[in-house]
Amino acid sequence: MGKSIGTKVRRIDGMQKATGKAIYGDDITLPGMLNAAVRYVDIAAGKITNLDISKAEKMPGVRAIASYSDIIGSPRIGLVRQDHLPIIDDEIRYHGDVVAVVAAASKIEAQAAADAIEISYQSYEPITDPQEAVKPTTRLIHPEYNSNIVVHYPLIKGDADKALSESEHVIERTYNTGFVEHAYIEPETVTAAPDHTTGGVQIYGSIQNQYTTRKMVASFMGLNLNQVNVMPSNLGGSFGGKDDIANCMACRTALLTKMTSKPVKLTYNRENSIRESYKRHPYIMKYKVGFRPDGKIKAMGIDILADSGAYGALTFFVNWRSVVQATGPYEIEHVRTDIKGVYTNNCYTSAFRGFGSPQIVFAQESLMDEIASLCNISPLEIRRINGYRQDSITASGQKLHKHTVSLQQVIDEAVAKSSYHDIRSEYKQKNESSKRYKYGIGLACSFRGCSLGAEGTDFSSAIVSVQADSSVIVFVGVNENGQGLRTSLSLIAADALGINLGDIVFLEPQTSTIADGGPTVASRGTMVGGNAVLDAAQQIKSNIFSVIKDELQVTKLEETIWSDGKICKAKSKNEFISFKAAVQKTYAAGVNLSAYGWFKGPKVNWEETTGQGDAYFTYVYGCQIAQVKVDTYTGKIEVEKVTAAHDVGKVINRLGAEGQIFGGVTQGIGYGVLEDLNTQAGVIKSKNLDEYLIPTIKDVPHIEAILVENPDKYGPYGAKSLGEPPIELTAAAINNAYAFACGKFNYRIPLTLEQVQLGKNLRKPERQSAEKQAHNKRKSPYLADITTSKPKKLSAALDILADEKHKILAGGTDILVTARHVQTSLQLVDISSLPELKGITENEDELIISAGETFSRIVSNSRIKKIFPLLVEACKKIGSLQIRNRATIGGNIVNAAPCADSVPPLIAYDAKVKLVSSTKERIIPLATFIEHGYKTGIKKNELLTEIIIPKLRTENIYHSYYQLGRRNSMSITRMSVSIILIFDDKDIITSARLVDGAMFSRPQRIYDVEDKLLGNKLTDNLILAIEKPLSDKIESEIGGRWSAVYKKPVFISLCQEALLDILRQRKEDK
Amino acid sequence: MNTINFEVNGKKVTLTVPDNMRLLDILRDELGLMGTKEGCGIGECGACTVIMNKEAVNSCLVLATHLQDAKIETIENLDKDKILSLLKEAFLDHGAIQCGFCTPGMLMSAKALLDKNPNPTIDEIKTDLEGNLCRCTGYIPIIQSIQAVIKKGV
């Protein structure tokens, strides 16, 4: 083995990506290309009674509209069950169903035409609870099948029921996980083009499994496989997510290409992506476990219900993996597992990194900690007692003897590296005295079957082609998702041939060029792709060897070493021939320098009725330890460190391997804490990345990556899987850390603020806000009819505004977001360059901020920082730097979002606003200017020009500010508190200002609390005493609201905490 | 329609475009500069980050009218830009690029930071990059890359 394997190597496609030159699906432009847009249904379940495309057809730029009747081949696709319609007929199964696709000259024209398609419906009550869906009397989501049960996998080992009845202790627990969105940064995009050579189509775009896409398109279009060539572009992330949806998009664009004879591109915006693309399966998992008092588990009965959503997709495979692994890496004599995947009218679910493991690992690892606690033993001890060892028998009856069972090893490594024992003691002690924050450390471990296992036919292909000048081309059948597959497989090829990585070019797979290599899933890319590359390299080496063996005086290939560009005699290394010279001779001799490599996975087997068999040909083991800090006042969980130990067999590219751990753990943090997909009655409410929260740079802790190597006999150089194991453990480790910190067990993830504080999530009841009523006409999100004018002077702007039809455009960070949903034409006056609206000035009594000043200028202004620190602290929390560089304080105030961050501090500071029209000027207090959410007292012809803040000219002034957001950046403020207290020299509070943010109908001074504080010394008792007036105020303002049960106690705690903060500041000053 | 005069990567540009065209669309569709990407359309992901008048901005929220006399820098300027080139080498050395879709935006934010402050603390790095989402790398190699460039000296 050469020296590159296992080291840190630069990825070979890094340069093109760094320079912005790498071609992703949406970067493709072909001559004559049209742009497409989809028309979604408007309800989650029902029947279409009328479809009218007549208006849409006549709209500008439209070339074709494809609906069900235009489908040429088979309208139903699906890898296992053909239940999925890329363009539906009349049956609506979920809110992301597509009823028609429009091809037009431009994307906006296509979207406008799609919006103009009129549909009439007969609605059904959507079925969204799998527990309802599974009942035999419930309406069939797919009447063409006779059950809502998509698949059922049983597993029977021994006699679990009997063993449970005989167990000394029995515990029953139910765990729940929800929908999870892949949230790859690149939204889906597919382009189809006519292929006149084959009479078929060429497909490009963000496609993960090109052979599946080819199969689906061929079937949908009535073409042969050899007439569909799928050429995936660079993938901007996939994680299993660009499979079924890419297939649907490919079918739609292929159809439009046929109808128009032109290339057609369909690129999704983020809203389309979240609405339509499949998610991770929510699981309801019931575990019944029988165990001995010493912690030895005797029996497990496991029932899992998986929400398959509208279509079966890969539920068949996802659920199968779960049935194999549901017990966790524990040797248990008696196991009964039953998993059922059911149809509902929710978004359909399919492959997502982990593929049926993150859910069960969360359940089983949480359960292990709870059992350990009941037995009074440590989480380590219970795993030592029950965990797999060499030759253990799994739940499916497989003996683990063909690989190194390294479960205990990865646990030991993670424990050692994280100083688990010391931290555990330290946290126990800390928690005794710490009131607000509790600290926890928790671990989770797992085993995972590599590659497809008995669920699929496991083979892969590679072509290695050595050119006459000894440069090499490598093609494989598996796909670069971004994980670094090109680099790993090129490293393997380079190493096998003994040449430099730089001599290899890795070309993109096209389905017509290289045989089906199977999907790039199941963390199989390196293993099976790598083995196929090795097979091809071996054939080439044999061929070259046959030409040069006499010259080197050797008889067998094994007598040579291929390294550093030379082929030398193993016994005498200074006798060699250069690779280059050897290639030249081989070429001259007319001997083949290319080879087709093939790898077929070792035999595995599965018995359907008993769930017994050798499920996977090998396994990997992992252990993660998470350290968390829990804010018991708000429910916010800070993940402070994750130690991740993974047995990978052999590291091929160290940077790539660490990258998989960092990225997987980060997704795991999202899964465990942040990613709460809000869906109600089948409609997804978390529409974009402002509502569906993935970890930002500030949400990721220190991650310690430990790569354990126990080379596997089946993997190239002993390498196994790493793509998925890192994501499956983190949420479980966090959940266990939380239990340690707070002394209670949690049965549902994500651990959102509400899940922690209340044990459940809160959902806004269905009602239309005023804004929604105003823009009731359904519309795809994009900027439609906008006209802008840009007056050079304020007076000119005011004249334009006098006609009251115009809206104001400053930084654009609010209006250009909401304008995407506006159907009617918008006339905007661009005031962003008006010199009169810029400047921060002060006089003796006041500081004046012009309304057009951006937040980045405000937060970096030393005068504002000094005199009005609350304003700076609050404004730093707004959006991101990119937003703060554009967003203006005037815009923030006039938009008057309930969570507008600049407003509460300004009210605390008694700020006033100046409003100017072409005829008059007025100055009013900000507190009265804001009337309620999204409503101010501004008149249509007025502009807010200045924010005037009176200076507080006194010593003994103290501030405290706290903002609660769900994550550490780009967080909509859930609530905030701004406090200013002024004391006299006898420590009496002479002035008190306390303002809420995002609590009441508008931010306001809470006078009842201020009155309680005034005239008193600030003491612990006084701080406790504010609870009553504050509680009464909250109750009267928002008592009946759906969010009050969370917000009330939290806001009271935060106000008290802010006052305690001031108390601490005063103590420090003394 | 709007006729705008502005500068992209040091070159003067005059374009007449519809009022509703965003800078992101102008770069990609009018000027053929595909390095800047669209991830969300609402300023939440940062994939569309470019530098406008020395500040990092989301080009999906900049309209044509905003561009009059603006100076725009995009990832396509990398080969001519010292800091971007240093950052690129560091990103490659530290494994800060996986799928690469967030990379142009990430590099532009990093460049804007280092142009403003050649020696930021780790908190300052995180604050200036908080508007760039990455789903692949876990951000750690990205931070390490920027720290490596700082250490080397800009």
Chai-1 contact restraints between the chains, C-beta under 6 A:
chainA,res_idxA,chainB,res_idxB,connection_type,confidence,min_distance_angstrom,max_distance_angstrom,comment,restraint_id
A,R10,B,L92,contact,1.0,0.0,6.0,A-B,restraint_1
A,G14,B,L92,contact,1.0,0.0,6.0,A-B,restraint_2
A,G14,B,I97,contact,1.0,0.0,6.0,A-B,restraint_3
A,K17,B,I97,contact,1.0,0.0,6.0,A-B,restraint_4
A,K17,B,G100,contact,1.0,0.0,6.0,A-B,restraint_5
A,K17,B,T103,contact,1.0,0.0,6.0,A-B,restraint_6
A,A18,B,K88,contact,1.0,0.0,6.0,A-B,restraint_7
A,A18,B,F91,contact,1.0,0.0,6.0,A-B,restraint_8
A,A18,B,T103,contact,1.0,0.0,6.0,A-B,restraint_9
A,T19,B,L78,contact,1.0,0.0,6.0,A-B,restraint_10
A,G20,B,G35,contact,1.0,0.0,6.0,A-B,restraint_11
A,G20,B,I75,contact,1.0,0.0,6.0,A-B,restraint_12
A,G20,B,E76,contact,1.0,0.0,6.0,A-B,restraint_13
A,G20,B,P104,contact,1.0,0.0,6.0,A-B,restraint_14
A,A22,B,G100,contact,1.0,0.0,6.0,A-B,restraint_15
A,D27,B,M34,contact,1.0,0.0,6.0,A-B,restraint_16
A,A183,B,R135,contact,1.0,0.0,6.0,A-B,restraint_17
A,Y184,B,R135,contact,1.0,0.0,6.0,A-B,restraint_18
A,I185,B,G39,contact,1.0,0.0,6.0,A-B,restraint_19
A,I185,B,C45,contact,1.0,0.0,6.0,A-B,restraint_20
A,I185,B,A47,contact,1.0,0.0,6.0,A-B,restraint_21
A,I185,B,F101,contact,1.0,0.0,6.0,A-B,restraint_22
A,I185,B,C102,contact,1.0,0.0,6.0,A-B,restraint_23
A,I185,B,R135,contact,1.0,0.0,6.0,A-B,restraint_24
A,E186,B,F101,contact,1.0,0.0,6.0,A-B,restraint_25
A,G236,B,C99,contact,1.0,0.0,6.0,A-B,restraint_26
A,G236,B,F101,contact,1.0,0.0,6.0,A-B,restraint_27
A,G237,B,C99,contact,1.0,0.0,6.0,A-B,restraint_28
A,G237,B,R135,contact,1.0,0.0,6.0,A-B,restraint_29
A,G237,B,C136,contact,1.0,0.0,6.0,A-B,restraint_30
A,N269,B,G41,contact,1.0,0.0,6.0,A-B,restraint_31
A,R270,B,C40,contact,1.0,0.0,6.0,A-B,restraint_32
A,G482,B,Q98,contact,1.0,0.0,6.0,A-B,restraint_33
A,G482,B,C99,contact,1.0,0.0,6.0,A-B,restraint_34
A,G482,B,C136,contact,1.0,0.0,6.0,A-B,restraint_35
A,L655,B,G95,contact,1.0,0.0,6.0,A-B,restraint_36
A,G659,B,G95,contact,1.0,0.0,6.0,A-B,restraint_37
A,G659,B,Q98,contact,1.0,0.0,6.0,A-B,restraint_38
A,G659,B,T137,contact,1.0,0.0,6.0,A-B,restraint_39
A,F662,B,T137,contact,1.0,0.0,6.0,A-B,restraint_40
A,F662,B,G138,contact,1.0,0.0,6.0,A-B,restraint_41
A,F662,B,I140,contact,1.0,0.0,6.0,A-B,restraint_42
A,G663,B,C136,contact,1.0,0.0,6.0,A-B,restraint_43
A,G663,B,T137,contact,1.0,0.0,6.0,A-B,restraint_44
A,G663,B,G138,contact,1.0,0.0,6.0,A-B,restraint_45
A,T666,B,G138,contact,1.0,0.0,6.0,A-B,restraint_46
A,N688,B,C40,contact,1.0,0.0,6.0,A-B,restraint_47
A,N688,B,I42,contact,1.0,0.0,6.0,A-B,restraint_48
A,L689,B,C40,contact,1.0,0.0,6.0,A-B,restraint_49
A,L689,B,E44,contact,1.0,0.0,6.0,A-B,restraint_50
A,L689,B,C45,contact,1.0,0.0,6.0,A-B,restraint_51
A,D690,B,E44,contact,1.0,0.0,6.0,A-B,restraint_52
A,T696,B,E130,contact,1.0,0.0,6.0,A-B,restraint_53
A,I697,B,K126,contact,1.0,0.0,6.0,A-B,restraint_54
A,I697,B,L129,contact,1.0,0.0,6.0,A-B,restraint_55
A,I697,B,E130,contact,1.0,0.0,6.0,A-B,restraint_56
A,I697,B,Y139,contact,1.0,0.0,6.0,A-B,restraint_57
A,K698,B,K126,contact,1.0,0.0,6.0,A-B,restraint_58
A,K698,B,E130,contact,1.0,0.0,6.0,A-B,restraint_59
A,V700,B,G138,contact,1.0,0.0,6.0,A-B,restraint_60
A,V700,B,Y139,contact,1.0,0.0,6.0,A-B,restraint_61
A,L783,B,N20,contact,1.0,0.0,6.0,A-B,restraint_62
A,I786,B,D19,contact,1.0,0.0,6.0,A-B,restraint_63
A,I786,B,N20,contact,1.0,0.0,6.0,A-B,restraint_64
A,T787,B,D19,contact,1.0,0.0,6.0,A-B,restraint_65
A,T788,B,D19,contact,1.0,0.0,6.0,A-B,restraint_66
A,T788,B,T65,contact,1.0,0.0,6.0,A-B,restraint_67
A,K790,B,T65,contact,1.0,0.0,6.0,A-B,restraint_68
A,G812,B,L61,contact,1.0,0.0,6.0,A-B,restraint_69
A,T813,B,G43,contact,1.0,0.0,6.0,A-B,restraint_70
A,T813,B,L61,contact,1.0,0.0,6.0,A-B,restraint_71
A,L816,B,L61,contact,1.0,0.0,6.0,A-B,restraint_72
A,V817,B,I42,contact,1.0,0.0,6.0,A-B,restraint_73
A,D830,B,T65,contact,1.0,0.0,6.0,A-B,restraint_74
A,S832,B,H66,contact,1.0,0.0,6.0,A-B,restraint_75
A,S880,B,E130,contact,1.0,0.0,6.0,A-B,restraint_76
A,S880,B,G131,contact,1.0,0.0,6.0,A-B,restraint_77
A,L881,B,A56,contact,1.0,0.0,6.0,A-B,restraint_78
A,L881,B,D128,contact,1.0,0.0,6.0,A-B,restraint_79
A,L881,B,G131,contact,1.0,0.0,6.0,A-B,restraint_80
A,Q882,B,T49,contact,1.0,0.0,6.0,A-B,restraint_81
A,Q882,B,A56,contact,1.0,0.0,6.0,A-B,restraint_82
A,Q882,B,V57,contact,1.0,0.0,6.0,A-B,restraint_83
A,Q882,B,N58,contact,1.0,0.0,6.0,A-B,restraint_84
A,Q882,B,G131,contact,1.0,0.0,6.0,A-B,restraint_85
A,I883,B,G43,contact,1.0,0.0,6.0,A-B,restraint_86
A,N885,B,E55,contact,1.0,0.0,6.0,A-B,restraint_87
A,N885,B,V57,contact,1.0,0.0,6.0,A-B,restraint_88
A,R886,B,V57,contact,1.0,0.0,6.0,A-B,restraint_89
A,S969,B,E130,contact,1.0,0.0,6.0,A-B,restraint_90
